[in-house]
């Protein structure tokens, strides 16, 4: 699928609102990035994007990136070291399986919302909101690392 077509089908306001709502319950951060490039290895590409975006620099190392490459019909969900230590590989497998079902039905926004909500639940359970929390990363959908 073409990048622009995928992006145009997303309900950006709903995605932004879901990220904001999830982050109000946690000290964690969630980002969604849509790439115009192909990503034959979406996990490696997502890990590179995670580093380029400085997501490893959050206070508690508890950021999650949902990375989508519509051209190659691939995606990955990755978390920083503190997040992964709490959930392990099984959480990521279950999450991506559920998101894949939405994506195969063309429910792109719903798939992303599912990922955001589940990641938010995980973060809230292990990294609750703290009184001095601040939003460390923007909540808008990124396109290749640029704010829309």
N, C-alpha and C positions, 0 to 999 in steps of 0.2 A: 504494500500500500504506500502511496505517496505521503510524504511527511505532511505537506500542507493539508491534504484531505483528512488525515488522521487528526491533526490539530484542530481543524475547523469543526470536527464532529464532537469535540470535547466541550463539556459544560464547565468552562473555566471558573465561573463564580461558585458553582457547587464544590468543585475540587478545592479551591482556595478556602471556602467556608469549612470544609471537612478537615483540612490541615489545621486551620485556626482552632477549631473546636477540640481536636485531638490534643493539640499542644497546650491547651488551657488546663489539661489534667496531668501534665507531665513536665519534667525538666528536659525531656528529649526533643529532638527536632526531626521533622519529616520534610523531604523534598521530592518533587516529581520532575523528571527531566525527559524530554522527548528529543531524540537525535534525528537529524536528517541523513546521517550516514548509516551504512549497513554495519551490523555488529554480529559477525559469525560466532563470536564468543561473547555473549552479552554480559556474563559475570566479570570477565576481565575488563571489558569496556566500561562497565559500571564502576568497577574499582578504580580505574583510571579517572573517570569523571568525578568520583567521590573525592579523590585527592586533589584534582584540579580546582574543585569548588571549595576546598578548604574545610570539608565537612568533618575531618578528623580533628579539627581545632575546637570543637565544642567543649564546654567546661567539663562535662562528665563523660565525654567520648560515647555519647548515646544518640547519634544521628542515624537516620534510616533514609536511603535513597531508593526510589522506585524509578528505574531507568527503562525507557521504551524506545526501541528502534523499529518503527513501522515498516521501513523499506525491507528489512530482512525478516520481518515478522517475529522478532525476538524481544525479550525483556528480561530483566533481573531485578530482584529486590535484595539489597544488601544493607547490613548494619555495621556500625563501628564495633570495635573490640568489646566494649562493655555490654552492648546489646547482644552480640553473638554469644558472649559468655553466659548470658541469662537464658537464651532460648535454644541454642544449638541448631543443627542442620534440619531436624524434623520440622520445626516451626516454619522455616523458609520453604521447604518442600510443600508442606500443606498449603501455605499461603499462595505460592505460585501456581499450584494445581487449581485452586479455586479461582484465581484471577484468569488463568488460561481458559476456563470454561466460559467466563464472561466475554473474553476477547474473541473466542471462536464464534460466539453468537453475535458479534459486532457490537456488543455492549461495552464500549471502551470506557466511558465515564463510570459506569457501574463497576467495572473491573478495577479501575483506579480507586474508586471510593471504597471498595472492599479492602484493597491493600492498605489504604490510609487508615481505615477504621481498625483493622486487625493490628497493624503496627502501633497505632495509638493505644489500643488496649494493652498490648505487651509493654509498651513504654510506661504507661500509667501504673501498671502492676509492679514494675521493678524500679521505676524512676519517677516517683510522685512529684507533683508540682511543689516547688519550694517558694517561700515568701519573697525571696529576692530574684526569682526567675525573670529572665528577659528573653524575648524572641531573638535568638542568635542568628537565624537564617531566614531570608524571605520565604513567604508561603506561596507565592505565585508559581504557576507551571513554568519551568525553564525550557527554552528551546536551544539546545546545544550550548548550554551554559550562560545564555543571555536572558535577561528578564524580558518578557513580552512588552 
